[in-house]
Amino acid sequence: MQDWALSTSQEHRGRLLRGMAAAVAVKGYADTTIADVVREASVSRRTFYEHFRDKAECLIALYEAASRNALGVLREAIDPGLGWEEQVERAIRAYLECLASNPLLLRTLFVEILGLGPEGLEVRRAMHREIAEFLMQLVNAGTAPHASMTPEIAIAVIGGMHELVLQAIEDGKLDELPVLTATATRLLKAVTRV
């Protein structure tokens, strides 16, 4: 009985996150109501409040889950059997393809999260730090001759890549995100050479 309750709870949480993504994609965060989220999720208002304090907490949970999924894609793209530069290019391409695979969610993650003000900015920075940490580990693992990366440079690279993504969102060119692989890879290689 306990396992069933846990899986049902996880299923409801997942549906609420997908409901938030769908509602925000249509109306924007500011105009999205909890009623919109529960309608999209096909759950009750009571179920929403069993999982989230308010719609801001739900959006933050969506942002964190999607960001960790993208980080997982980055990690899975690493093949230690390849040279460092090819690993980096594969990881960046996989990350950009992951982002491009869900245009509705992408806008939520890159634009709407900032509508939360300081709270949204903090969660965005925390996720950027996690991705930057991964990037630093990859570069500083010793497989790249004459390359190193500091935390500040790693954050700058992630910020630069995300600015390119934001520009693609604003220009309506989400399907072209993987094309940014060459630019992002060049940036990373340029700032890691010592």
C-alpha positions in Angstrom: 0.0 0.0 0.0 2.8 2.4 0.9 4.6 1.8 -2.5 1.4 2.5 -4.4 0.8 5.7 -2.5 4.4 6.8 -3.3 4.1 6.1 -7.0 0.7 7.8 -7.2 2.2 10.8 -5.4 5.2 10.9 -7.9 2.8 10.5 -10.8 0.7 13.5 -9.6 3.8 15.6 -9.0 5.0 14.8 -12.6 1.6 15.7 -14.0 1.5 19.0 -12.1 5.0 19.9 -13.5 3.8 19.0 -17.0 0.6 21.0 -16.3 2.7 24.0 -15.2 4.8 23.8 -18.3 1.8 23.6 -20.6 -0.1 26.4 -18.9 2.9 28.8 -18.8 3.7 28.0 -22.5 0.2 29.2 -23.4 -0.4 32.1 -21.0 3.0 33.1 -19.6 3.8 32.7 -15.9 2.2 36.0 -14.7 -1.2 35.1 -16.2 -1.1 31.4 -15.3 -3.3 30.4 -12.3 -3.4 27.3 -10.2 -6.7 26.5 -11.8 -4.9 26.5 -15.2 -2.2 24.1 -13.8 -4.6 21.6 -12.3 -6.8 21.7 -15.4 -3.8 20.9 -17.6 -2.6 18.2 -15.1 -6.1 16.7 -14.7 -5.8 16.7 -10.9 -7.6 18.5 -8.1 -6.6 21.8 -6.5 -6.2 19.8 -3.3 -3.6 17.6 -5.0 -1.7 20.7 -6.1 -1.5 21.9 -2.5 -0.3 18.5 -1.4 2.8 19.0 -3.5 3.3 22.8 -3.7 2.8 25.8 -1.5 2.0 28.0 -4.5 2.5 28.4 -8.2 6.0 29.8 -7.7 7.2 26.7 -5.9 5.7 24.6 -8.7 7.6 26.6 -11.4 10.8 26.3 -9.4 10.3 22.5 -9.1 9.7 22.4 -12.9 12.9 24.4 -13.6 15.0 22.2 -11.3 13.7 19.0 -12.8 14.2 20.1 -16.4 17.6 21.5 -15.6 18.7 18.3 -13.9 17.5 16.3 -16.8 19.6 18.5 -19.2 22.6 18.0 -16.9 22.0 14.2 -17.1 22.0 14.5 -20.9 25.4 16.3 -20.6 26.8 13.6 -18.3 25.6 10.7 -20.5 27.2 12.3 -23.6 30.6 11.9 -22.2 32.6 9.0 -23.6 36.0 8.7 -21.9 37.2 6.7 -24.9 37.1 9.8 -27.1 39.5 12.7 -27.1 38.8 15.7 -24.9 37.7 18.1 -27.7 35.3 15.5 -29.2 33.8 14.8 -25.7 33.2 18.5 -25.2 31.6 18.9 -28.6 29.4 15.8 -28.1 28.3 17.0 -24.7 27.4 20.5 -25.9 25.5 19.1 -28.9 23.6 16.7 -26.7 22.7 19.5 -24.3 21.5 21.9 -27.1 19.5 19.1 -28.7 17.9 18.3 -25.4 16.9 21.9 -25.0 15.6 22.1 -28.6 13.5 19.0 -28.1 10.9 20.8 -26.0 10.3 24.3 -27.2 7.4 25.0 -24.9 9.4 24.0 -21.8 12.5 25.9 -23.1 10.7 29.3 -23.0 9.6 28.5 -19.5 13.1 27.7 -18.4 14.9 30.6 -20.0 12.3 33.4 -19.8 9.5 32.8 -17.4 11.7 31.7 -14.4 12.9 35.3 -14.3 9.4 36.4 -13.7 9.8 35.1 -10.1 12.3 37.9 -9.3 15.0 37.1 -6.8 13.7 33.7 -6.1 13.7 32.7 -9.8 17.1 34.2 -10.3 18.5 32.3 -7.3 17.3 28.9 -8.6 18.6 29.8 -12.1 22.0 30.6 -10.6 22.1 27.4 -8.5 21.4 25.3 -11.6 24.0 27.2 -13.6 26.5 26.4 -10.8 25.7 22.7 -11.0 26.3 22.7 -14.8 29.4 24.8 -14.4 30.7 22.4 -11.8 30.3 19.5 -14.2 32.0 21.5 -17.0 35.0 22.2 -14.6 35.3 18.6 -13.7 35.3 17.6 -17.4 37.9 20.2 -18.3 40.1 19.7 -15.2 40.0 15.9 -15.3 43.5 15.9 -16.9 42.4 14.5 -20.2 42.8 17.9 -21.9 46.4 18.8 -22.4 47.2 22.4 -21.3 43.6 23.1 -20.4 42.1 24.3 -17.1 39.0 26.0 -15.9 38.2 28.1 -12.8 34.7 28.4 -11.4 34.4 32.0 -12.7 35.3 30.9 -16.3 32.9 27.9 -16.1 30.0 30.2 -15.1 31.0 32.7 -17.9 30.9 29.8 -20.4 27.4 28.6 -19.2 26.2 32.2 -19.2 27.4 32.8 -22.7 25.9 29.5 -24.0 22.6 30.4 -22.3 22.6 33.9 -23.9 22.9 32.2 -27.3 20.0 30.0 -26.4 17.9 33.0 -25.3 18.7 34.8 -28.5 17.5 31.8 -30.5 14.3 31.7 -28.4 13.7 35.4 -29.1 14.4 35.0 -32.8 12.1 31.9 -33.1 15.0 29.7 -34.1 14.7 26.9 -31.6 15.2 24.2 -34.2 18.6 25.7 -34.9 19.9 25.3 -31.4 22.2 22.4 -32.3 23.9 24.6 -34.9 25.2 26.6 -31.9 27.4 23.7 -31.0 30.3 25.0 -33.0 30.2 28.4 -31.5 29.8 27.1 -27.9 32.6 24.6 -28.4 34.9 27.3 -29.8 34.2 29.5 -26.8 34.9 26.7 -24.3 38.2 25.7 -26.0 39.3 29.4 -26.2 38.8 30.0 -22.5 40.3 26.8 -21.3 43.7 27.0 -23.0 46.5 28.0 -20.6 
